[in-house]
Amino acid sequence: MNYKFKYLIILTSISSSLIGCSKIRLSPKDYISHCNNIKNGLIVYAETDSFKYTLQYRTAVYQALIESGIHYKKEQLERQIEEYSGLEYYLLTIQSKSMHSKAEPNLKYLSFDLQNAISLWATDTLKPVMFQFENSSGVSPLKRFSLAFEIPKDSMADRQLIIDHYLDDRSVRLLIPGLAIQNLPNIRL
């Protein structure tokens, strides 16, 4: 009887540890909600005297879901996920803290020059392989940038986006914890 009890305890603990190691599988809607929930560590903020910076880490799955919308076909979504694979994606948002900012950057600076001031550090320094300014001048006070980087060699490392300067602002560092990326759920299609 004692032998069976010990065996049952060992079997239960092994089962629990295996279940704990497996990732949660979420529906597409719940996956997007998870990625948009600030508590999960994929969205970070920084402020200076002049600007508010927001950075969101985005997976290939997230990018494909956003592009596909809520009415998607499984095969089409799988193709889009494959197309987005191989890179890490980020959404950078910058907002002036002043309602009447005198320092309004020109479109050339926002569309091209700023990318030279941005890098991602995760055991090595990476420059963006994709940099896209989403021009919403006159519609929104936010400046939005879609960024993509090669996947770092150490995929579990923290990701630190470094903006050397934005206009005359000081250097800014935004840290996405590697643990938040490691804890991302899988998607259930």
N, C-alpha and C positions, 0 to 999 in steps of 0.2 A: 504494500500500500504506500509506504514512504517513497519507494522508487518511482511509482507512477505519479505521485504528487510532484516530485522533483522534475521529472520528465515534462509534465504539464507546465510547470513554471518556466522551464527553459524554452519550451516550444512557444509559449505565450510571449516571452520577452523577445525571441527572435522574430516572431511575426510582427510584433509592435515596432521593432526597429526597422524592419523591411517596409512596413506601411508608412512609417515616418519619413523614410527616404524617398518614397515615390512622390511625384509632383501632382498637385491638384489639377484636374481637367475642368475648364470652365467653358460655358457657352460663349459664342462671340460677343454677345452683349455684356456678359459678366466679365469677360477678358478686358474689354475696353474700359469698363467701370473700374476694374482693378488697377489698370495702368494710369487712369485719371485720378485715382485716390491718393491724395498727398501723403496719407499715412503709410503707404507702401514704399516710400523713399525714391520713387522714380521722378518726382518733381521737386526741384530745389529752388531756393530764392537767395538773392544777395541784394543789398542796397548800398549805395554810396550817397554822398550829399546831393547828387544831381539826378541819379537814375535808379530805377528798380529793374532788376534782371531776374528772369525766370527761365529755367532750363528743364525740359522734359526729355527723359530717355524713351526712345521708341524702338520696338523690335520690328523685324521684318513682318511678323504676323500682324502687329498693330497697324503698320503702314498699309498692308494689303486690305485689312478690314476697313480702314478709313476710306481708302480708294473705292472699295467695292460697295460700300453702303450696307444698309440692312437687307436689301434684296439681292443676294448673291447666289451664284451656283457654286457648288462645292468644287467642281473641276476648275472653274475660273479662279476661285480664291486660292486653290492650291498652286496654280500657275503663277499667280501674282506673288504669293509667298516665296516661291522659288526665285522669281525675278528680283525680289528685294533681298534675298539671302546673300550673305557674304559681307555685309556692311552693317554698321550701327548707325542709327538715326537719332537726331535730336531736334527739338524745336526750341529755339532761343527767342525770347521776347524781351524787348527793352522798352521801358516807358520812362519818359521824363517826369520828375517829381514836381516840376514847375508847370503851372497851367499856361504860362506865357514864356516858354523857353525861347531864348534868343538864338540858341545854338541849334538850328535845324539843319541837319546834314543834307548834302545834295544827293541826288539819285546815284551818281557815279560812285561816291563814297560808300553808300549803302549796298549797292549792287556788286561792286568789285573790290574796292580798296580795303574794306573792313575784314574781308576773309584773310588777309595777310596778318591781321592782329589776333587771329583765333587759332588755338591749337588744343589738342586733347592729350592729356598726360595719363598714361596707365602703364607704368613700368618703362615706357618709351614715349617719345613725343611724336604725335601724329598731326599732320595738317589735313584740313577738310578735303575730301575727294569730290564732294558736292557742296555747293554753297548757293542758296537761292534766297534772295530777298523777296518777300511777299509785299508788294507795294499797295498799301492801303491809305496813302496820303489823302487827307481831306475826309476820310471816312472814319478812321480810328487813330487814336494817339499812340497806339502800340506799333512798334517796329518788330516784325516777325521774320525769322530766318529759319529755313529748313537746312539742316546740316547732315552730312554723312561722313563717317570715318571708316577706315579699315578696322576690322576687329582686332583688338590688341592681342599680342602673343599670349599674355596671361589673361584669359577670358574672365577670371574670377577677381581680378584687380579692381580697386576703386577707379572710377573715371573722374578726372578733374578737367573741366573745360576752363581754359585760361583765355581771357580777353585782355590783351596787353593794353589796349586803350580803346575807348569809344569816345570820339570827339576829344574833349580835353579832360575826360574822366580818368580816374586812377585805374590801375590794373584790377581785374575782378577774377575770382576763382570760384567756380561752382562745382561742388563735389556730389557725385552720384555714388553711393556705397556699392561695392561689388556684391555684398550680401543681398541687396535689394534686387540686383540683376539675377543673381543665383536663385533667389526665391520666386522668380516669375513662374506663374502657373503655365501649364500647357493648354492648348485650345482643343475643344471638343467640336468637331465638325459634323 
